Amino acid sequence: MRILVLLMIGSMGILLSGCTTGPEKLGLAYSGATHADNVRLLVDETWVDANGTRFVEQEIFDSVFEMIDEAEAFILLDLFLLNEFGYEPGPGLWHSSQAITDRLVAKRKANPQVEIVFITDPVNSVYGSFDSPQFRALEQAGVKVVWTDLDRLRDSNPLYSKVWRVLVKPFGVGPGTTLKNPMGEGRISLRSFCKMLNFKANHRKLVVTDKSLLVTSANPHSASSVHWNTALRIDGAGQSMALEAESAILGFSGAHELGVRLREIHGAGNPVDPSLPPNLELLTERKIKEKVLELLASAEPGARIDLAMFYFSEEAVVRAFIKAQKRGCQVRVMLDPSKDAFGRTKNGVPNRQSGRKLVQAGVPLRWAETHGEQSHVKMLYVEHPDQTATLLLGSSNFTRRNLSNFNCEADLAFAASADHAAMSRARALFDRWWSNGDNRNHTVEYAVFEDNSLWRRGLAWWKENTGMGTF
């Protein structure tokens, strides 16, 4: 009887141990709106020409460096990947992680009065196994580094995480040599590896200063430095929203006072004329999903809907695209083929399985033609028959983990007339990717990566719905 009672108590402990604070109580699932006039779409793209020569054109981190240089009061960065793991020299690749580190260190030396806060994810230390040289240099220069407390986030894969909380978490994390580092050179501790298997992340990619706001899909991760990405940069608006949204992560990660300090420095910021309608939204976590579903549901017959997405598997969103197609919208989807990951070959899950559903429903689909890099873009463009449009982009993949209050994510939604420069560029960019214009090979037909495997369809469903996958 005593053994039975102990087993019951242990089982209850495992079942209840995954109960974490609700995302809304932590300040996540944020939605804010304002008016913005100075909005620019920035693009990083990689392609090959007819001779197979690789070309790279990039704008995003040049703009980030410019923002750092221009800042006079504060800089807040929330960036997921900043490390050299997996880097190997190649055409177009560059040490982006070290470059942004050096830029921030130089800013501290030149303008020590500028407050700099860098929020990041423990993946950059492989969950406590490594001392990051980049973040060590930043801290030595006086940059305030905040490591996101991932334990406060919801368990996306409770079958594992609830057991981990009871049996592994009490022993903490730290350096070790038990296992090979799955992200690069060196070895890590078993405890750090077990923490990694929770598959949690602060996946945001956001930079805000007293002058500008930038939200992107791009990581300053050297091995990712030739990925395709997009960003929106807003000058003179949006900073208050960003500081409010980021204060949530600072708060539950033990740095509440930094959020208060940054908002005090910013003060009223640049006041927006209340008579101007809001046209810019900052959305995080579940609010991104709500916006996507709203945009698709409100699209009338004849509306143009273009999607470029790195990971695509959230079932309600997949259905919403199919419904829009059947309703008479002009839908086009471009997905990464899920075949490359830093020198390793992937099996196509989940994109090829989601792509199959779309194509069977009549949705036109093409795959990004990648050559070792990834099409890391997460961008939705919706243009209505009345010539108004909305551009949504940022860190969030369209997956359960990204859209359902598990990861920390951040997107911007910008609404304007279809002839706005950002909208015109988004439309022209997608057209060129779709049609391989200007002697640039960007996409291939659906049949090239078609996958009808029943086994992998089941695997994609299992990983999406249990959280036992990395997407």
C-alpha positions in Angstrom: 0.0 0.0 0.0 2.8 2.4 0.9 4.4 1.8 -2.5 1.1 2.4 -4.3 0.6 5.7 -2.4 4.2 6.8 -3.3 3.6 6.0 -6.9 0.3 7.9 -6.9 2.0 10.9 -5.3 4.9 10.8 -7.8 2.4 10.5 -10.7 0.5 13.5 -9.5 3.7 15.5 -9.1 4.7 14.7 -12.7 1.2 15.6 -14.0 1.0 18.9 -12.1 4.6 20.0 -12.4 4.1 21.3 -15.9 1.6 23.9 -14.8 3.3 27.2 -15.5 2.0 30.8 -15.3 -0.4 31.7 -18.1 1.2 33.6 -20.9 -1.2 36.5 -20.5 -0.3 36.8 -16.9 3.4 37.0 -17.9 2.6 39.8 -20.3 2.9 37.7 -23.4 0.3 37.6 -26.2 0.7 41.3 -26.7 -1.1 43.5 -29.2 -0.5 47.2 -29.7 -1.3 49.6 -32.5 -0.1 53.0 -33.6 0.3 55.2 -36.7 3.6 55.1 -38.6 4.6 57.1 -41.7 8.2 56.0 -42.3 8.0 52.2 -43.0 10.5 50.3 -45.1 10.7 46.7 -46.2 14.2 45.2 -46.0 15.2 42.1 -47.8 18.1 39.6 -47.6 18.1 37.1 -50.5 20.3 34.5 -52.0 20.0 32.9 -55.4 21.9 31.2 -58.2 22.0 32.2 -61.9 21.8 30.0 -65.0 25.5 29.0 -64.5 24.9 28.0 -60.9 26.8 30.9 -59.4 25.6 32.0 -56.0 24.7 35.6 -55.4 23.8 37.3 -52.1 22.2 40.7 -51.5 21.5 41.8 -47.9 20.0 44.9 -46.2 18.8 43.9 -42.8 21.9 44.0 -40.6 23.3 47.0 -42.4 20.1 48.7 -41.2 20.6 47.3 -37.7 24.1 48.7 -37.6 22.8 52.0 -38.8 20.2 52.0 -35.9 23.0 51.3 -33.4 25.1 54.1 -34.7 22.2 56.6 -34.7 20.9 55.8 -31.2 21.3 58.6 -28.6 19.5 57.3 -25.6 18.9 53.5 -25.6 19.2 50.3 -27.6 17.2 47.2 -26.8 17.9 44.0 -28.8 15.9 40.8 -28.4 17.6 38.3 -30.8 17.3 34.5 -30.7 20.6 33.3 -32.2 23.9 35.1 -31.7 26.8 32.6 -32.0 29.4 31.1 -34.3 28.1 27.5 -34.0 28.2 25.6 -37.3 29.9 28.3 -39.2 32.0 27.2 -42.2 33.4 29.7 -44.8 31.4 29.8 -48.0 30.2 32.1 -50.7 28.5 35.1 -49.1 28.8 33.8 -45.5 30.1 36.3 -43.0 30.7 36.5 -39.2 27.4 38.3 -38.5 27.4 37.4 -34.8 30.8 38.8 -34.2 30.0 41.9 -36.3 27.0 42.9 -34.2 29.0 42.2 -31.0 31.8 44.4 -32.2 29.3 47.2 -33.2 27.7 47.2 -29.8 31.0 47.2 -28.0 32.2 50.1 -30.1 29.0 51.9 -29.3 29.5 51.5 -25.6 33.0 52.9 -25.9 32.0 55.8 -28.1 28.7 56.7 -26.3 28.7 55.2 -22.8 25.6 57.2 -21.9 23.5 55.1 -24.2 21.8 52.3 -22.3 22.1 49.0 -24.1 20.1 45.9 -23.1 20.4 42.6 -25.0 17.7 39.9 -24.4 18.6 36.5 -25.7 17.9 32.8 -25.5 19.9 30.2 -23.6 20.5 28.3 -26.8 23.5 30.6 -27.3 25.2 28.9 -24.3 23.8 25.5 -25.3 21.7 25.8 -22.1 24.5 26.5 -19.7 27.2 24.3 -21.2 29.3 27.1 -22.8 30.5 30.6 -21.9 29.5 32.6 -24.9 32.5 34.7 -26.1 30.1 37.2 -27.7 28.0 37.8 -24.6 31.0 37.8 -22.4 32.4 40.6 -24.5 29.1 42.5 -24.4 28.9 42.2 -20.6 32.5 43.4 -20.2 31.7 46.4 -22.3 28.7 47.3 -20.0 25.9 45.9 -22.1 23.2 44.5 -19.9 22.6 40.9 -21.0 19.4 39.1 -20.0 19.0 35.4 -20.5 15.3 34.5 -21.1 13.9 32.3 -18.3 12.5 29.6 -20.6 11.1 27.6 -17.6 8.4 30.2 -17.2 7.0 29.4 -20.7 4.3 26.9 -21.4 5.4 23.3 -22.0 4.8 22.7 -25.7 5.7 19.0 -25.3 4.4 18.1 -21.9 5.0 14.3 -22.4 8.7 15.1 -21.9 8.7 18.4 -20.0 6.6 17.3 -17.0 9.0 14.4 -16.4 12.0 16.7 -16.9 10.7 19.1 -14.3 10.6 16.4 -11.6 13.6 14.3 -12.4 16.2 16.6 -14.1 15.5 20.3 -13.5 16.4 20.1 -9.8 20.0 19.3 -10.8 20.4 22.5 -12.8 22.6 22.9 -15.9 26.3 23.5 -16.4 29.4 22.7 -18.4 30.2 19.1 -19.1 31.7 16.7 -21.7 29.2 13.9 -21.7 27.7 14.5 -25.2 28.8 16.1 -28.5 27.5 19.6 -29.0 24.6 19.2 -31.5 25.1 22.7 -32.7 28.8 22.8 -33.4 32.2 22.1 -31.9 32.8 20.9 -28.3 30.9 18.8 -25.9 28.1 19.5 -23.5 26.6 18.2 -20.3 23.8 15.7 -20.2 21.8 18.1 -18.0 22.0 20.8 -20.7 21.0 18.3 -23.4 18.0 17.4 -21.3 17.0 21.0 -21.0 17.3 21.5 -24.7 14.8 18.7 -25.3 12.0 20.9 -23.9 12.2 22.7 -27.3 11.4 26.1 -25.8 12.6 29.4 -27.1 12.5 33.1 -27.0 12.4 33.2 -30.8 11.9 37.0 -31.2 14.1 39.1 -33.5 13.6 42.7 -32.6 15.7 45.8 -32.3 14.4 49.1 -30.9 16.2 52.4 -30.2 15.0 55.9 -29.3 14.7 56.6 -33.0 13.6 53.4 -34.7 12.1 49.9 -34.5 13.0 46.9 -36.6 11.3 43.5 -36.5 12.7 40.7 -38.7 13.0 37.0 -39.4 16.8 37.2 -39.5 19.2 36.0 -36.8 22.7 37.4 -36.4 23.9 33.8 -36.5 27.0 33.4 -38.6 26.1 30.0 -40.1 22.7 31.5 -41.1 24.2 34.6 -42.7 23.1 33.8 -46.2 19.5 32.8 -45.4 16.6 34.6 -47.1 14.9 37.0 -44.7 12.7 40.1 -44.5 12.3 42.9 -42.0 10.2 46.0 -41.5 12.0 49.1 -40.2 9.9 51.9 -38.7 11.5 55.3 -38.0 9.9 57.6 -35.4 7.1 55.3 -34.3 6.4 52.0 -32.6 9.1 52.2 -29.9 6.6 52.4 -27.0 4.8 49.3 -28.1 8.1 47.4 -28.4 9.3 48.4 -25.0 6.0 47.4 -23.4 6.1 44.0 -25.2 9.8 43.4 -24.2 9.2 44.4 -20.6 7.2 41.2 -20.2 10.3 39.0 -21.0 12.5 41.3 -18.8 10.0 40.9 -16.0 9.8 37.1 -15.9 13.5 36.8 -16.5 14.5 38.7 -13.4 15.2 42.0 -15.0 12.0 44.0 -14.3 14.0 47.1 -13.4 15.5 47.3 -16.9 12.1 47.4 -18.5 11.1 50.3 -16.2 14.4 52.1 -16.8 14.0 51.9 -20.6 10.5 53.2 -20.6 11.6 56.0 -18.3 14.3 56.9 -20.8 12.0 56.8 -23.7 9.3 58.8 -21.9 6.5 60.0 -24.2 8.7 59.2 -27.2 7.3 60.7 -30.4 3.7 61.5 -29.8 1.3 60.3 -32.5 -1.5 62.6 -33.7 -4.6 61.0 -32.2 -6.5 61.9 -35.4 -4.4 59.6 -37.5 -5.7 56.1 -37.8 -3.5 53.2 -36.5 -1.8 51.4 -39.4 1.0 49.5 -37.6 0.4 46.6 -35.1 3.0 44.9 -33.0 1.8 41.4 -32.3 3.3 38.6 -30.2 2.6 34.9 -29.7 -1.1 34.0 -30.0 -2.0 37.5 -31.3 -0.1 36.7 -34.4 -2.3 33.7 -35.1 -5.4 35.8 -34.5 -4.2 38.4 -37.0 -3.4 35.8 -39.6 -6.8 34.2 -39.3 -8.5 37.6 -39.4 -6.6 38.6 -42.6 -7.5 35.4 -44.4 -11.1 35.3 -43.3 -11.7 38.9 -44.3 -10.1 38.5 -47.8 -12.9 38.8 -50.4 -13.0 37.0 -53.8 -10.3 38.4 -56.0 -8.0 39.3 -53.1 -4.3 38.6 -53.6 -2.7 36.4 -50.9 1.0 35.6 -51.0 2.8 33.6 -48.4 6.5 32.9 -48.0 7.1 30.7 -45.0 10.0 28.8 -43.4 7.8 26.3 -41.4 4.1 25.9 -42.1 2.0 23.3 -40.2 -0.6 25.0 -37.9 -3.8 23.2 -38.8 -6.2 26.1 -38.4 -4.0 28.3 -40.6 -3.6 25.7 -43.3 -7.4 25.3 -43.4 -7.8 29.1 -43.6 -5.6 29.3 -46.7 -7.6 26.5 -48.3 -10.9 28.3 -47.5 -9.6 31.5 -49.0 -8.6 29.7 -52.2 -12.1 28.1 -52.5 -13.7 31.5 -51.8 -12.1 32.9 -55.0 -9.0 34.6 -53.5 -5.8 34.4 -55.6 -3.6 32.5 -53.2 0.1 31.6 -53.8 2.4 29.9 -51.3 6.2 29.6 -51.3 7.7 27.2 -48.7 11.2 26.2 -47.8 11.6 22.6 -48.9 12.9 21.6 -45.4 15.9 19.9 -47.0 19.0 21.8 -45.6 20.1 22.5 -42.0 23.8 23.6 -41.7 25.3 20.8 -43.7 22.7 18.2 -42.7 19.9 16.9 -44.8 16.4 17.2 -43.5 13.4 14.9 -44.4 11.0 17.6 -45.5 8.8 17.5 -42.4 6.5 19.5 -41.9 6.4 21.6 -45.1 6.0 18.9 -47.7 3.1 17.4 -45.8 1.4 20.8 -45.4 2.2 21.6 -49.0 0.5 18.4 -50.1 -2.8 19.5 -48.3 -2.6 22.9 -50.0 -2.0 21.5 -53.5 -4.7 18.9 -53.2 -7.1 21.8 -52.4 -6.0 23.7 -55.5 -3.6 26.2 -53.9 -0.7 27.0 -56.2 2.6 26.2 -54.4 6.3 26.5 -55.3 9.4 25.5 -53.3 12.3 27.9 -52.6 15.3 26.7 -54.5 18.0 26.7 -51.8 21.6 25.6 -52.1 22.6 24.9 -48.5 21.0 28.0 -47.1 17.4 28.3 -46.0 14.4 30.4 -47.1 13.9 31.7 -43.6 11.3 34.3 -44.6 8.0 34.5 -42.6 5.9 37.0 -44.6 2.2 37.2 -45.5 0.9 39.8 -48.0 -2.8 40.4 -48.5 -4.1 42.8 -51.1 -7.8 43.5 -51.4 -9.8 44.5 -54.5 -10.1 48.1 -53.1 -6.3 48.4 -53.4 -5.6 48.3 -49.6 -3.1 45.9 -48.4 -1.6 44.4 -45.2 2.0 43.1 -44.8 2.7 40.8 -41.9 6.2 39.6 -41.1 8.6 38.9 -38.2 9.9 35.9 -36.3 6.9 33.6 -36.3 6.6 30.5 -38.3 3.1 29.3 -38.9 3.3 26.3 -36.5 1.6 25.4 -33.3 4.7 26.2 -31.2 5.1 29.6 -32.7 1.4 30.7 -32.8 -0.1 29.2 -29.6 1.7 30.9 -26.7 4.6 28.5 -26.4 7.6 30.3 -28.0 8.1 34.1 -27.5 7.5 35.6 -31.0 7.1 39.1 -32.5 5.6 40.2 -35.8 4.6 43.5 -37.3 1.4 44.1 -39.3 1.5 47.1 -41.6 -1.6 48.3 -43.4 -1.5 50.8 -46.2 -2.6 51.4 -49.8 -1.3 49.0 -52.4 0.9 51.7 -53.9 2.9 52.3 -50.7 6.6 51.6 -51.3 6.7 48.7 -48.8 3.7 47.1 -50.5 5.0 47.6 -54.0 8.3 46.1 -53.0 6.6 43.1 -51.3 4.5 42.4 -54.3 7.4 42.7 -56.8 9.6 40.6 -54.6 7.1 37.7 -54.4 6.5 38.0 -58.2 10.2 37.7 -58.9 10.6 34.8 -56.5 7.6 33.0 -58.0 8.6 33.5 -61.7 12.4 33.4 -61.4 12.7 36.8 -63.1 15.9 38.7 -63.7 17.9 35.5 -64.4 17.6 34.6 -60.7 16.6 31.0 -59.8 14.5 31.3 -56.7 11.8 28.7 -56.8 11.0 25.3 -58.3 7.7 23.5 -59.1 5.8 21.5 -56.5 6.6 18.2 -58.1 10.4 18.6 -57.4 9.8 18.0 -53.6 6.5 16.3 -53.7 6.2 13.8 -50.8 3.3 11.3 -50.5 4.8 9.2 -47.8 2.1 8.1 -45.3 4.8 7.5 -42.7 6.1 11.1 -42.9 2.5 12.5 -42.9 2.0 10.7 -39.6 5.3 11.9 -38.3 4.5 15.5 -39.2 1.1 15.2 -37.4 2.7 13.7 -34.4 5.4 16.3 -34.0 3.0 19.2 -34.6 0.4 18.1 -32.1 2.5 16.7 -29.4 5.3 19.2 -29.5 7.9 16.5 -29.9 9.5 18.3 -32.8 11.8 21.3 -33.2 9.4 23.3 -35.5 
